[in-house]
Amino acid sequence: MTSTLPDILPCLGFAAPPRFHPAIWPLTAHADDDGRLCIGEIPLTDIADEFGTPTHVIDEADFRSRARGYRAALGGIEVLYAGKSLLTIAVARWVHEEGLGLDVCSAGELAVAMAGGVEKSRIVMHGNAKSHEDLRAAVRFGVGRVVLDSSIEITDLAGLAEQRQRVLIRVTPDLDIHGHRAVTTGVSDQKFGFALDGGHAADAVTRVLSHPSLRLIGLHCHLGSQVTDAAIYAEAIRRMIAAMADVRARHGIILTELNIGGGHGVPYLAGDPQLNLDELARVIDDALDSACAAERFPRPTIVVEPGRAISARAGVTVYQVRGVKSQPGGRTFVAIDGGMSDNPRVSLYGAKYTVALANRHSLAPRRRVTIAGRHCEAGDEIARDIELPADVRPGDLLAVACTGAYHHSMASNYNMVGRPPLIAVKDGRARELVRRETTADVLSRDRG
């Protein structure tokens, strides 16, 4: 048996950082004896051979483990998986089997949820600017709750509801999270919900209560994305309980549900912070005790809506290197066969990713490169100024970590490129959840 350098000098094994950091890569990620990255006990080279590249890969064991982690850490709190991050029929089935409810934003997501066997009582219809089709589907399927985001939605849903529909009102508590790479949605000056300031939320409550076909059961808020400081939820709870107490004072009804949204932060790079679920549970419990005591308000059911925090780290995307180009006095570009059509988050948000050579382990020195996409945009990059082995060459496979959220769901057909497949891996078995989109698929919609 050939000895490696860490075998000869064991201290090196403790000093060297892991090739696939466990905080970023899927739980089952490891390198095999040939240096290939394996997920779910399958080398990604085998995935590429069978399904081509680019390909989205989802580690079923990782996804299920994180869903179970939420249930274990947040006992007594209802957990709804935010389907917008990643949703297929199989994913909806995993969510149901792990005991979570599901948050959907459209008639399409609702249809997938129902096909996956999610109980209709545990589905919440969410989203802003919901269409008649969305609301009609929610009523037809009999979803458990609808979150109302605007005055026109109140009127439309009241007209469509055949039985008393349970609803929540989305409120903006005017909290600016200013988090690390966070997107803020809890302030008044944005498109979501009704502001507490200026009486807008109070007016919405009055409107809902005027419709006999609607049953107001609670309030909803969402502070933003990539929240890593649990303490911010304490202030949100304080403001929301005060708002619920105001509803009691004005209308004589007690709201029984408070949904504090999701947006729980996950690391994309080594050293990034993440939201600690045990800390979140403690903050919620303490804040509820304090706020409810201050307002003499009965403790409501708390609901959270994690999406990215469950799906992101379960996913990786596999690309093939198509070329390497060094510009005089400039950057070195590693061109891949995918790009912004399968990962728009870099161009949208400046998102940063961890990238690794997936088909072999290189001992070459590392150099700084930019991973460039195939599309006709200067901003089509997957990662800028990252370090990869200097011997990366055409034909190599690159894996990008943390792509289980908002990649498959936000993919497009830019340059008439078909969207990648989604492959689930578990215990040495690969299963195609969504097939690759073909040119024939793209042309089938063109009525020219």
Backbone torsions as a table, in degrees:
resi	resn	phi	psi	omega
1	MET	NA	134.5	-178.2
2	THR	-77.3	131.5	178.1
3	SER	-86.6	141.0	175.6
4	THR	-96.5	167.2	-179.6
5	LEU	-59.8	-41.8	176.5
6	PRO	-63.9	-26.8	176.4
7	ASP	-67.7	-40.2	-177.7
8	ILE	-74.3	-40.2	179.7
9	LEU	-122.0	84.8	-174.3
10	PRO	-55.9	-27.8	-178.2
11	CYS	-61.8	-25.4	179.7
12	LEU	-66.3	-30.5	179.8
13	GLY	-63.6	-29.6	179.1
14	PHE	-84.0	-27.7	-176.2
15	ALA	-82.9	-32.8	-174.6
16	ALA	-76.1	135.5	176.3
17	PRO	-68.1	151.1	179.5
18	PRO	-64.5	143.2	-179.8
19	ARG	-64.8	-36.8	178.5
20	PHE	-123.5	95.3	-171.6
21	HIS	-60.4	127.1	-175.2
22	PRO	-65.5	-18.6	178.6
23	ALA	-79.2	-14.0	-172.6
24	ILE	-116.0	-42.5	-177.1
25	TRP	-87.5	161.6	179.6
26	PRO	-56.7	156.7	-176.8
27	LEU	-56.9	-32.7	-176.1
28	THR	-92.4	4.5	-175.7
29	ALA	-68.1	133.0	174.7
30	HIS	-163.8	164.3	176.0
31	ALA	-97.4	137.1	176.9
32	ASP	-85.4	-174.7	-176.3
33	ASP	-63.5	-21.3	178.3
34	ASP	-93.2	5.7	178.6
35	GLY	81.1	9.8	-179.4
36	ARG	-85.5	140.6	175.8
37	LEU	-72.0	127.5	178.6
38	CYS	-116.7	139.5	174.0
39	ILE	-128.3	132.7	-179.0
40	GLY	58.7	32.1	179.7
41	GLU	67.2	22.3	177.3
42	ILE	-125.4	125.4	174.5
43	PRO	-62.7	137.6	179.0
44	LEU	-64.8	-20.8	173.6
45	THR	-62.2	-37.8	178.4
46	ASP	-67.4	-38.6	176.8
47	ILE	-61.7	-45.4	-179.9
48	ALA	-63.1	-40.2	-179.9
49	ASP	-63.8	-39.9	-175.1
50	GLU	-83.6	-39.8	-171.8
51	PHE	-113.0	-4.1	-178.7
52	GLY	79.3	-176.2	177.3
53	THR	-135.9	155.4	-7.2
54	PRO	-70.7	153.9	-179.6
55	THR	-143.0	134.5	172.7
56	HIS	-87.0	130.3	179.4
57	VAL	-119.2	133.5	-180.0
58	ILE	-122.5	128.1	-180.0
59	ASP	-86.3	105.2	-176.0
60	GLU	-60.3	-40.1	-178.8
61	ALA	-63.3	-39.6	178.6
62	ASP	-64.3	-48.6	-179.6
63	PHE	-57.1	-49.4	-177.6
64	ARG	-65.2	-38.7	-179.3
65	SER	-62.5	-41.5	-179.0
66	ARG	-71.6	-33.8	174.6
67	ALA	-63.1	-44.2	178.3
68	ARG	-65.6	-35.1	178.5
69	GLY	-60.8	-37.5	177.5
70	TYR	-65.7	-44.1	-179.5
71	ARG	-63.7	-38.8	-178.2
72	ALA	-70.2	-42.2	-175.4
73	ALA	-76.8	-33.7	-173.1
74	LEU	-111.0	52.4	178.3
75	GLY	-58.5	134.3	-179.0
76	GLY	87.1	-7.5	177.4
77	ILE	-107.6	134.2	179.0
78	GLU	-78.4	130.8	-179.1
79	VAL	-110.4	120.5	174.2
80	LEU	-109.8	125.5	175.4
81	TYR	-76.2	129.7	179.8
82	ALA	-81.2	101.0	-172.5
83	GLY	-63.5	-21.0	-178.6
84	LYS	-61.7	-22.5	-178.9
85	SER	-71.6	-40.8	176.8
86	LEU	-167.5	121.9	-179.0
87	LEU	-146.7	124.9	168.2
88	THR	-138.3	174.9	178.4
89	ILE	-60.2	-43.4	179.7
90	ALA	-65.4	-42.0	178.7
91	VAL	-62.3	-42.3	176.8
92	ALA	-59.9	-37.5	178.8
93	ARG	-66.2	-41.7	177.0
94	TRP	-58.7	-45.7	-179.2
95	VAL	-57.1	-48.0	-179.4
96	HIS	-62.8	-45.0	-177.0
97	GLU	-67.0	-26.4	178.7
98	GLU	-89.7	5.1	172.1
99	GLY	84.8	17.8	178.6
100	LEU	-99.8	155.3	168.5
101	GLY	-87.4	-176.1	-174.0
102	LEU	-139.2	135.1	177.6
103	ASP	-104.2	120.0	-179.7
104	VAL	-119.2	157.8	-174.8
105	CYS	-121.6	2.1	-176.8
106	SER	-158.9	167.8	175.7
107	ALA	-62.3	-34.0	178.4
108	GLY	-65.3	-47.9	177.5
109	GLU	-63.3	-36.1	178.1
110	LEU	-63.9	-41.7	179.0
111	ALA	-62.4	-39.9	177.7
112	VAL	-64.8	-42.7	179.7
113	ALA	-60.0	-45.5	-180.0
114	MET	-65.7	-39.5	177.9
115	ALA	-64.8	-27.9	178.3
116	GLY	-83.3	0.4	175.1
117	GLY	86.5	13.8	179.4
118	VAL	-70.9	133.5	179.4
119	GLU	-62.6	132.4	-176.0
120	LYS	-60.9	-30.7	179.9
121	SER	-68.1	-17.9	-178.1
122	ARG	-104.9	15.7	177.1
123	ILE	-106.0	134.8	176.3
124	VAL	-116.7	127.6	175.1
125	MET	-89.3	122.4	-170.6
126	HIS	-123.8	-166.5	172.7
127	GLY	96.0	155.4	177.1
128	ASN	-98.0	156.2	178.5
129	ALA	56.2	45.0	177.4
130	LYS	-65.0	138.2	-178.4
131	SER	-82.9	170.4	172.9
132	HIS	-57.5	-40.5	-179.8
133	GLU	-61.6	-43.2	179.6
134	ASP	-61.6	-49.6	-177.3
135	LEU	-68.2	-37.8	177.9
136	ARG	-63.3	-40.8	178.1
137	ALA	-64.4	-40.2	179.2
138	ALA	-61.0	-42.5	179.4
139	VAL	-69.3	-43.4	-177.4
140	ARG	-62.5	-44.5	-179.2
141	PHE	-78.1	-17.8	179.4
142	GLY	73.9	47.0	-179.3
143	VAL	-62.6	154.2	-175.6
144	GLY	-63.8	-40.9	-176.8
145	ARG	-148.4	150.2	172.5
146	VAL	-123.2	131.5	176.4
147	VAL	-94.7	119.3	-176.9
148	LEU	-89.5	133.2	-171.0
149	ASP	-117.6	-11.4	-177.8
150	SER	-156.5	165.7	-178.9
151	SER	-64.0	-38.9	-178.9
152	ILE	-66.6	-32.3	176.9
153	GLU	-66.2	-37.2	177.7
154	ILE	-60.0	-47.8	-179.6
155	THR	-64.6	-46.3	-177.9
156	ASP	-63.0	-47.3	-177.4
157	LEU	-66.6	-38.0	178.5
158	ALA	-60.9	-35.7	179.1
159	GLY	-75.3	-26.2	-177.3
160	LEU	-90.0	-29.3	-173.0
161	ALA	-66.1	127.0	178.7
162	GLU	-93.6	-25.6	173.1
163	GLN	-125.8	170.3	-178.8
164	ARG	-63.8	114.5	-178.4
165	GLN	-90.7	127.3	177.2
166	ARG	-73.3	130.0	-176.3
167	VAL	-136.5	156.6	167.8
168	LEU	-121.9	156.8	175.1
169	ILE	-106.6	128.8	177.1
170	ARG	-80.8	125.7	-176.1
171	VAL	-118.1	141.4	172.1
172	THR	-100.4	112.7	-175.4
173	PRO	-80.4	5.2	178.3
174	ASP	60.1	52.1	174.7
175	LEU	-117.5	121.9	179.1
176	ASP	-99.8	112.3	-172.2
177	ILE	-76.0	-29.0	178.9
178	HIS	46.1	40.5	-175.7
179	GLY	-81.6	174.9	178.2
180	HIS	-67.2	112.1	-177.2
181	ARG	53.8	32.7	-175.8
182	ALA	-90.3	151.9	172.2
183	VAL	-109.1	121.8	-173.8
184	THR	-92.4	127.5	174.8
185	THR	-128.1	5.2	-177.8
186	GLY	-95.1	8.5	178.3
187	VAL	-97.8	165.2	-174.6
188	SER	-72.6	-34.4	-172.7
189	ASP	-86.3	63.4	173.0
190	GLN	-156.7	178.7	-165.4
191	LYS	-80.7	-12.2	-170.2
192	PHE	-92.2	138.0	163.3
193	GLY	69.9	-169.6	-179.2
194	PHE	-112.1	128.5	-178.5
195	ALA	-72.5	140.3	172.1
196	LEU	-65.3	-39.9	179.7
197	ASP	-66.7	145.8	176.2
198	GLY	78.2	4.6	176.8
199	GLY	76.3	11.6	-177.3
200	HIS	-65.8	-43.7	178.9
201	ALA	-65.6	-40.4	178.7
202	ALA	-62.2	-39.4	177.2
203	ASP	-64.4	-38.8	179.0
204	ALA	-64.0	-40.5	176.8
205	VAL	-59.0	-45.8	-179.9
206	THR	-61.3	-40.9	178.9
207	ARG	-62.1	-47.2	-178.2
208	VAL	-62.2	-44.5	-177.5
209	LEU	-66.9	-17.1	179.1
210	SER	-80.3	-9.4	-178.3
211	HIS	-105.2	113.7	-179.4
212	PRO	-61.6	-22.9	-177.7
213	SER	-80.9	-5.4	179.8
214	LEU	-114.5	138.3	178.0
215	ARG	-120.3	107.3	-179.0
216	LEU	-77.2	120.1	-178.7
217	ILE	-114.2	-14.0	-178.2
218	GLY	-178.7	-173.4	179.1
219	LEU	-120.7	156.2	-179.1
220	HIS	-131.5	143.0	170.2
221	CYS	-143.8	156.6	177.0
222	HIS	-141.5	121.8	-171.9
223	LEU	-83.8	-24.5	-178.5
224	GLY	145.8	-164.3	-177.6
225	SER	-116.9	154.8	-179.8
226	GLN	59.9	42.1	174.6
227	VAL	-77.9	123.9	-179.4
228	THR	-116.7	-9.2	179.1
229	ASP	-104.6	107.7	-176.7
230	ALA	-62.1	-26.0	-174.7
231	ALA	-59.9	-27.4	-178.0
232	ILE	-63.6	-27.1	179.5
233	TYR	-70.4	-25.1	177.9
234	ALA	-63.0	-45.3	179.6
235	GLU	-67.0	-37.9	177.4
236	ALA	-61.0	-44.5	179.6
237	ILE	-62.8	-42.2	179.7
238	ARG	-58.9	-46.5	-178.5
239	ARG	-68.1	-37.5	-177.6
240	MET	-72.8	-39.0	176.5
241	ILE	-64.0	-38.4	176.1
242	ALA	-61.2	-39.4	178.5
243	ALA	-66.9	-38.7	178.9
244	MET	-67.6	-36.9	176.1
245	ALA	-65.7	-34.3	177.7
246	ASP	-66.3	-38.6	176.1
247	VAL	-61.3	-42.0	178.1
248	ARG	-61.4	-44.2	-177.8
249	ALA	-65.8	-38.5	-176.3
250	ARG	-79.4	-38.1	-168.3
251	HIS	-121.9	-7.8	177.1
252	GLY	74.8	19.8	177.7
253	ILE	-117.9	150.1	179.3
254	ILE	-109.0	117.3	176.6
255	LEU	-78.3	138.2	-170.5
256	THR	-111.4	0.6	-177.2
257	GLU	-136.6	134.5	175.2
258	LEU	-127.5	114.5	179.0
259	ASN	-100.9	117.6	-177.1
260	ILE	-101.6	16.7	171.5
261	GLY	71.6	-162.9	-178.6
262	GLY	-128.0	-122.3	-178.7
263	GLY	77.6	21.0	-175.9
264	HIS	-69.3	127.4	-172.1
265	GLY	-73.4	142.8	175.3
266	VAL	-128.5	154.9	178.9
267	PRO	-81.3	137.8	172.9
268	TYR	-107.0	-24.0	178.6
269	LEU	-125.8	153.3	177.4
270	ALA	-57.0	130.6	-179.5
271	GLY	93.8	-10.8	176.3
272	ASP	-63.6	146.2	176.4
273	PRO	-76.4	163.7	173.0
274	GLN	-144.9	160.6	179.6
275	LEU	-75.8	129.0	178.7
276	ASN	-88.5	119.6	-174.3
277	LEU	-68.6	-36.5	177.5
278	ASP	-63.5	-39.8	177.4
279	GLU	-66.7	-40.4	178.3
280	LEU	-60.6	-43.5	179.6
281	ALA	-60.6	-42.0	-179.7
282	ARG	-66.6	-43.9	-179.4
283	VAL	-61.6	-44.9	-179.5
284	ILE	-61.1	-46.5	-177.5
285	ASP	-63.0	-46.8	-179.6
286	ASP	-65.6	-41.9	-178.4
287	ALA	-66.3	-38.3	178.0
288	LEU	-64.1	-45.9	178.9
289	ASP	-56.6	-47.4	-176.8
290	SER	-67.3	-48.8	-175.6
291	ALA	-67.5	-42.8	-178.7
292	CYS	-67.7	-35.7	177.0
293	ALA	-66.5	-41.8	-178.5
294	ALA	-64.1	-36.7	-177.5
295	GLU	-97.4	-2.0	-173.8
296	ARG	50.8	50.2	-175.3
297	PHE	-115.8	135.4	179.8
298	PRO	-64.3	141.4	-175.1
299	ARG	-63.6	121.3	179.6
300	PRO	-84.8	165.5	170.0
301	THR	-69.3	133.2	178.4
302	ILE	-100.6	137.1	179.1
303	VAL	-124.8	137.6	173.7
304	VAL	-123.8	156.2	-173.7
305	GLU	-130.7	67.5	177.3
306	PRO	-74.5	139.4	173.9
307	GLY	-126.2	-70.4	178.6
308	ARG	-52.9	-40.6	-175.5
309	ALA	-63.8	-20.5	177.7
310	ILE	-97.0	-39.9	-170.8
311	SER	-98.0	-26.7	-168.6
312	ALA	-58.7	-54.5	-173.8
313	ARG	-75.3	-11.6	175.4
314	ALA	-75.3	-15.5	-172.9
315	GLY	-108.1	143.6	168.7
316	VAL	-133.8	154.5	174.2
317	THR	-117.8	133.8	-177.6
318	VAL	-106.6	126.9	178.1
319	TYR	-122.7	156.9	170.3
320	GLN	-104.2	137.9	175.7
321	VAL	-73.0	128.3	-179.9
322	ARG	-103.5	-21.3	179.5
323	GLY	-176.5	160.0	177.2
324	VAL	-129.4	127.7	-174.5
325	LYS	-136.9	124.6	176.2
326	SER	-107.6	122.3	179.7
327	GLN	-88.0	138.6	-179.4
328	PRO	-56.1	120.8	179.5
329	GLY	70.6	8.6	-177.2
330	GLY	-127.6	-151.8	-174.7
331	ARG	-84.3	163.4	169.5
332	THR	-101.1	125.4	-178.1
333	PHE	-106.4	130.6	171.4
334	VAL	-106.2	110.7	-176.3
335	ALA	-88.8	134.8	-178.9
336	ILE	-119.8	172.4	-175.2
337	ASP	-91.8	13.5	173.4
338	GLY	-131.7	-157.6	179.2
339	GLY	158.6	-139.7	-171.2
340	MET	-67.9	-15.5	176.3
341	SER	-75.0	-22.8	175.7
342	ASP	-111.3	-10.1	173.8
343	ASN	-146.4	88.2	-180.0
344	PRO	-83.1	-5.1	-170.5
345	ARG	-68.9	-27.4	178.9
346	VAL	-66.7	-47.0	-179.6
347	SER	-73.8	-29.5	-179.7
348	LEU	-76.8	-45.7	-170.4
349	TYR	-122.4	-3.1	-172.9
350	GLY	69.6	28.8	-177.7
351	ALA	-61.3	147.9	-178.9
352	LYS	-116.1	144.7	-174.2
353	TYR	-133.7	157.1	172.7
354	THR	-95.6	130.1	-176.7
355	VAL	-124.6	140.6	-179.8
356	ALA	-138.5	149.2	170.5
357	LEU	-69.5	125.9	-168.5
358	ALA	-106.5	-19.5	-172.9
359	ASN	-98.6	-5.9	-179.5
360	ARG	-165.6	164.5	174.4
361	HIS	-106.1	118.2	-177.2
362	SER	-98.7	139.5	174.9
363	LEU	-99.7	5.5	-179.4
364	ALA	-67.8	153.3	174.3
365	PRO	-60.5	157.0	-177.0
366	ARG	-96.0	150.3	176.8
367	ARG	-137.3	157.9	-175.9
368	ARG	-84.0	129.3	-177.5
369	VAL	-138.9	166.7	171.1
370	THR	-116.9	129.9	177.8
371	ILE	-86.9	112.2	-174.5
372	ALA	-103.7	137.4	178.5
373	GLY	-81.8	176.1	-174.6
374	ARG	-89.6	-4.5	-170.5
375	HIS	-89.8	160.2	-172.2
376	CYS	-84.0	58.9	176.7
377	GLU	-141.8	133.4	178.4
378	ALA	-61.2	-29.1	-178.5
379	GLY	-86.7	8.0	-179.4
380	ASP	-80.3	86.8	178.6
381	GLU	-130.7	148.6	175.3
382	ILE	-98.9	-34.5	177.5
383	ALA	-157.9	138.5	-178.7
384	ARG	-115.2	138.3	174.0
385	ASP	53.8	53.0	174.0
386	ILE	-109.2	165.3	-179.2
387	GLU	-103.2	128.7	174.5
388	LEU	-133.2	161.1	176.6
389	PRO	-57.0	142.3	-175.5
390	ALA	-68.0	-15.5	-178.5
391	ASP	-96.5	16.9	174.3
392	VAL	-59.0	134.5	-172.7
393	ARG	-143.5	164.9	177.3
394	PRO	-55.4	138.5	-177.3
395	GLY	99.5	-23.0	176.1
396	ASP	-64.6	157.6	174.6
397	LEU	-107.4	135.3	173.3
398	LEU	-112.6	140.2	175.5
399	ALA	-114.7	133.7	177.3
400	VAL	-109.3	125.8	-176.1
401	ALA	-82.4	163.4	173.9
402	CYS	58.4	46.0	179.2
403	THR	-112.2	20.4	178.4
404	GLY	-78.8	-12.1	-179.1
405	ALA	-118.8	130.8	173.5
406	TYR	63.5	30.2	173.2
407	HIS	-114.9	-64.1	173.4
408	HIS	-57.0	-42.4	-174.0
409	SER	-73.1	-23.0	-178.0
410	MET	-108.0	7.1	-177.0
411	ALA	-64.6	152.2	-177.1
412	SER	-133.2	-179.6	178.4
413	ASN	-107.5	29.2	-178.1
414	TYR	-55.2	139.4	-173.9
415	ASN	61.6	22.1	-179.1
416	MET	56.5	35.8	176.6
417	VAL	-92.0	130.9	179.5
418	GLY	-67.2	144.5	179.2
419	ARG	-70.8	146.3	-176.3
420	PRO	-68.7	161.2	173.2
421	PRO	-76.2	164.8	173.2
422	LEU	-117.4	118.5	-174.4
423	ILE	-115.1	123.5	175.4
424	ALA	-91.9	137.1	178.2
425	VAL	-124.0	141.7	177.9
426	LYS	-165.6	128.2	173.8
427	ASP	51.6	43.7	175.6
428	GLY	80.9	9.6	-178.8
429	ARG	-122.6	134.2	177.3
430	ALA	-108.8	136.6	-177.6
431	ARG	-133.8	129.6	-179.2
432	GLU	-80.6	110.0	178.3
433	LEU	-83.2	-40.7	177.0
434	VAL	-136.6	126.0	-177.2
435	ARG	-76.2	164.2	176.9
436	ARG	-65.8	139.3	176.4
437	GLU	-78.7	132.4	-175.8
438	THR	-101.4	168.7	174.4
439	THR	-61.3	-35.4	177.3
440	ALA	-62.5	-38.2	176.4
441	ASP	-60.4	-45.9	-178.1
442	VAL	-63.7	-44.3	-178.8
443	LEU	-69.1	-26.5	-175.8
444	SER	-62.9	-21.9	180.0
445	ARG	-91.5	-10.2	-176.8
446	ASP	-87.4	113.7	-174.9
447	ARG	-94.6	16.6	-175.3
448	GLY	-65.8	NA	NA
